[in-house]
Amino acid sequence: MDRERCIDAGMCVLTAPGAFDQDTEDGRAALLDRTAEPGAVREAVRPCPPGAITIVDQSLT
Ligand code: SF4
């Protein structure tokens, strides 16, 4: 997740509340659980307006 690109839209938190939350200070999102269900995280990528969320396949590294 690129917090510098986050515009506080909150779509990731609405889409995958177990995986993301918004900072109460600056409103930017943070990944809460790196082991969150991949399908939920994948669903959160699409509605993110600035494209601040990127999924990296750890099995390829
Ligand atoms: S959906 Fe994107 S822009 Fe909106 S809070 Fe989440 S990371 Fe930030």
Backbone and ligand atoms as CSV (ligand in chain L), in Angstrom:
chain,resi,resn,atom,element,x,y,z
A,1,MET,N,N,0.839,-1.178,0.000
A,1,MET,CA,C,0.000,0.000,0.000
A,1,MET,C,C,0.885,1.243,0.000
A,2,ASP,N,N,0.530,2.166,-0.870
A,2,ASP,CA,C,1.275,3.418,-0.975
A,2,ASP,C,C,0.481,4.507,-0.253
A,3,ARG,N,N,0.845,4.778,0.988
A,3,ARG,CA,C,0.096,5.756,1.789
A,3,ARG,C,C,0.206,7.173,1.231
A,4,GLU,N,N,1.248,7.451,0.479
A,4,GLU,CA,C,1.399,8.787,-0.113
A,4,GLU,C,C,0.354,9.020,-1.207
A,5,ARG,N,N,-0.094,7.960,-1.853
A,5,ARG,CA,C,-1.109,8.083,-2.917
A,5,ARG,C,C,-2.531,8.056,-2.369
A,6,CYS,N,N,-2.705,7.555,-1.153
A,6,CYS,CA,C,-4.036,7.425,-0.544
A,6,CYS,C,C,-4.694,8.798,-0.411
A,7,ILE,N,N,-5.961,8.889,-0.848
A,7,ILE,CA,C,-6.690,10.156,-0.760
A,7,ILE,C,C,-7.841,10.088,0.258
A,8,ASP,N,N,-7.775,9.113,1.152
A,8,ASP,CA,C,-8.735,8.978,2.264
A,8,ASP,C,C,-10.157,8.644,1.807
A,9,ALA,N,N,-10.298,8.038,0.650
A,9,ALA,CA,C,-11.642,7.739,0.144
A,9,ALA,C,C,-12.361,6.682,0.982
A,10,GLY,N,N,-11.626,5.795,1.615
A,10,GLY,CA,C,-12.222,4.810,2.509
A,10,GLY,C,C,-12.843,3.598,1.846
A,11,MET,N,N,-12.715,3.484,0.555
A,11,MET,CA,C,-13.337,2.357,-0.141
A,11,MET,C,C,-12.731,1.015,0.292
A,12,CYS,N,N,-11.446,0.993,0.566
A,12,CYS,CA,C,-10.808,-0.266,0.984
A,12,CYS,C,C,-11.358,-0.718,2.332
A,13,VAL,N,N,-11.607,0.215,3.229
A,13,VAL,CA,C,-12.132,-0.132,4.554
A,13,VAL,C,C,-13.563,-0.638,4.429
A,14,LEU,N,N,-14.337,-0.030,3.547
A,14,LEU,CA,C,-15.716,-0.484,3.340
A,14,LEU,C,C,-15.743,-1.859,2.675
A,15,THR,N,N,-14.819,-2.113,1.778
A,15,THR,CA,C,-14.800,-3.362,1.028
A,15,THR,C,C,-14.189,-4.509,1.827
A,16,ALA,N,N,-13.126,-4.249,2.558
A,16,ALA,CA,C,-12.435,-5.300,3.321
A,16,ALA,C,C,-12.092,-4.769,4.713
A,17,PRO,N,N,-13.109,-4.620,5.583
A,17,PRO,CA,C,-12.886,-4.003,6.898
A,17,PRO,C,C,-11.938,-4.788,7.802
A,18,GLY,N,N,-11.781,-6.065,7.583
A,18,GLY,CA,C,-10.850,-6.840,8.409
A,18,GLY,C,C,-9.412,-6.656,7.994
A,19,ALA,N,N,-9.226,-6.204,6.786
A,19,ALA,CA,C,-7.865,-6.069,6.260
A,19,ALA,C,C,-7.338,-4.645,6.336
A,20,PHE,N,N,-8.241,-3.646,6.233
A,20,PHE,CA,C,-7.804,-2.248,6.206
A,20,PHE,C,C,-8.518,-1.430,7.271
A,21,ASP,N,N,-7.866,-0.351,7.679
A,21,ASP,CA,C,-8.493,0.622,8.567
A,21,ASP,C,C,-7.923,1.986,8.202
A,22,GLN,N,N,-8.613,3.046,8.625
A,22,GLN,CA,C,-8.111,4.389,8.340
A,22,GLN,C,C,-7.538,5.018,9.589
A,23,ASP,N,N,-6.400,5.685,9.430
A,23,ASP,CA,C,-5.741,6.366,10.531
A,23,ASP,C,C,-6.647,7.488,11.027
A,24,THR,N,N,-6.859,7.563,12.332
A,24,THR,CA,C,-7.743,8.602,12.874
A,24,THR,C,C,-7.104,9.984,12.776
A,25,GLU,N,N,-5.797,10.043,12.599
A,25,GLU,CA,C,-5.102,11.338,12.514
A,25,GLU,C,C,-5.175,11.932,11.107
A,26,ASP,N,N,-4.750,11.150,10.107
A,26,ASP,CA,C,-4.670,11.714,8.752
A,26,ASP,C,C,-5.670,11.102,7.766
A,27,GLY,N,N,-6.423,10.101,8.198
A,27,GLY,CA,C,-7.454,9.515,7.338
A,27,GLY,C,C,-6.936,8.532,6.315
A,28,ARG,N,N,-5.625,8.410,6.214
A,28,ARG,CA,C,-5.071,7.483,5.226
A,28,ARG,C,C,-5.217,6.051,5.712
A,29,ALA,N,N,-5.336,5.168,4.753
A,29,ALA,CA,C,-5.569,3.763,5.082
A,29,ALA,C,C,-4.276,3.059,5.469
A,30,ALA,N,N,-4.460,1.986,6.234
A,30,ALA,CA,C,-3.343,1.134,6.617
A,30,ALA,C,C,-3.792,-0.308,6.500
A,31,LEU,N,N,-2.870,-1.153,6.118
A,31,LEU,CA,C,-3.149,-2.580,6.057
A,31,LEU,C,C,-3.053,-3.136,7.470
A,32,LEU,N,N,-4.139,-3.741,7.945
A,32,LEU,CA,C,-4.175,-4.264,9.304
A,32,LEU,C,C,-3.641,-5.678,9.377
A,33,ASP,N,N,-3.908,-6.453,8.346
A,33,ASP,CA,C,-3.609,-7.888,8.415
A,33,ASP,C,C,-3.004,-8.355,7.097
A,34,ARG,N,N,-1.694,-8.605,7.127
A,34,ARG,CA,C,-1.018,-9.061,5.907
A,34,ARG,C,C,-1.444,-10.466,5.504
A,35,THR,N,N,-2.114,-11.180,6.416
A,35,THR,CA,C,-2.564,-12.533,6.090
A,35,THR,C,C,-4.067,-12.548,5.812
A,36,ALA,N,N,-4.652,-11.371,5.573
A,36,ALA,CA,C,-6.096,-11.289,5.314
A,36,ALA,C,C,-6.470,-12.130,4.097
A,37,GLU,N,N,-7.681,-12.534,4.053
A,37,GLU,CA,C,-8.189,-13.383,2.971
A,37,GLU,C,C,-7.903,-12.693,1.627
A,38,PRO,N,N,-7.142,-13.321,0.740
A,38,PRO,CA,C,-6.729,-12.674,-0.509
A,38,PRO,C,C,-7.893,-12.167,-1.354
A,39,GLY,N,N,-8.998,-12.869,-1.368
A,39,GLY,CA,C,-10.136,-12.439,-2.172
A,39,GLY,C,C,-10.675,-11.100,-1.710
A,40,ALA,N,N,-10.713,-10.896,-0.393
A,40,ALA,CA,C,-11.213,-9.633,0.154
A,40,ALA,C,C,-10.270,-8.494,-0.210
A,41,VAL,N,N,-8.979,-8.737,-0.116
A,41,VAL,CA,C,-7.998,-7.692,-0.454
A,41,VAL,C,C,-8.078,-7.382,-1.948
A,42,ARG,N,N,-8.205,-8.406,-2.756
A,42,ARG,CA,C,-8.314,-8.214,-4.212
A,42,ARG,C,C,-9.532,-7.343,-4.548
A,43,GLU,N,N,-10.631,-7.552,-3.838
A,43,GLU,CA,C,-11.841,-6.758,-4.072
A,43,GLU,C,C,-11.621,-5.294,-3.698
A,44,ALA,N,N,-10.709,-5.043,-2.745
A,44,ALA,CA,C,-10.451,-3.672,-2.301
A,44,ALA,C,C,-9.565,-2.910,-3.281
A,45,VAL,N,N,-8.844,-3.604,-4.138
A,45,VAL,CA,C,-7.939,-2.947,-5.088
A,45,VAL,C,C,-8.727,-2.155,-6.122
A,46,ARG,N,N,-9.764,-2.773,-6.664
A,46,ARG,CA,C,-10.520,-2.179,-7.785
A,46,ARG,C,C,-11.124,-0.807,-7.465
A,47,PRO,N,N,-11.834,-0.648,-6.324
A,47,PRO,CA,C,-12.481,0.661,-6.082
A,47,PRO,C,C,-11.564,1.741,-5.533
A,48,CYS,N,N,-10.305,1.457,-5.303
A,48,CYS,CA,C,-9.392,2.479,-4.765
A,48,CYS,C,C,-9.112,3.511,-5.860
A,49,PRO,N,N,-9.629,4.749,-5.718
A,49,PRO,CA,C,-9.518,5.751,-6.791
A,49,PRO,C,C,-8.100,6.021,-7.282
A,50,PRO,N,N,-7.112,6.207,-6.392
A,50,PRO,CA,C,-5.771,6.530,-6.908
A,50,PRO,C,C,-4.908,5.298,-7.187
A,51,GLY,N,N,-5.447,4.096,-6.982
A,51,GLY,CA,C,-4.637,2.897,-7.212
A,51,GLY,C,C,-3.512,2.763,-6.201
A,52,ALA,N,N,-3.833,3.042,-4.935
A,52,ALA,CA,C,-2.808,3.023,-3.891
A,52,ALA,C,C,-2.513,1.630,-3.349
A,53,ILE,N,N,-3.348,0.644,-3.734
A,53,ILE,CA,C,-3.172,-0.714,-3.204
A,53,ILE,C,C,-2.611,-1.619,-4.289
A,54,THR,N,N,-1.543,-2.309,-3.954
A,54,THR,CA,C,-0.919,-3.243,-4.884
A,54,THR,C,C,-0.792,-4.596,-4.202
A,55,ILE,N,N,-1.122,-5.642,-4.911
A,55,ILE,CA,C,-0.957,-6.993,-4.362
A,55,ILE,C,C,0.337,-7.577,-4.917
A,56,VAL,N,N,1.149,-8.088,-4.007
A,56,VAL,CA,C,2.400,-8.723,-4.405
A,56,VAL,C,C,2.287,-10.216,-4.080
A,57,ASP,N,N,2.538,-11.037,-5.091
A,57,ASP,CA,C,2.480,-12.486,-4.894
A,57,ASP,C,C,3.789,-12.934,-4.268
A,58,GLN,N,N,3.750,-13.226,-2.970
A,58,GLN,CA,C,4.956,-13.614,-2.244
A,58,GLN,C,C,5.549,-14.919,-2.775
A,59,SER,N,N,4.735,-15.739,-3.393
A,59,SER,CA,C,5.248,-17.018,-3.879
A,59,SER,C,C,6.188,-16.832,-5.068
A,60,LEU,N,N,6.179,-15.636,-5.670
A,60,LEU,CA,C,7.035,-15.379,-6.821
A,60,LEU,C,C,8.362,-14.723,-6.433
A,61,THR,N,N,8.513,-14.409,-5.136
A,61,THR,CA,C,9.764,-13.742,-4.708
A,61,THR,C,C,10.712,-14.711,-4.086
L,1,SF4,S1,S,-9.520,3.054,-1.092
L,1,SF4,FE1,FE,-7.452,3.762,-1.675
L,1,SF4,S2,S,-7.573,5.973,-1.452
L,1,SF4,FE2,FE,-9.295,5.120,-0.346
L,1,SF4,S3,S,-8.613,4.915,1.781
L,1,SF4,FE3,FE,-8.227,2.971,0.735
L,1,SF4,S4,S,-6.102,3.139,0.000
L,1,SF4,FE4,FE,-6.808,5.188,0.469
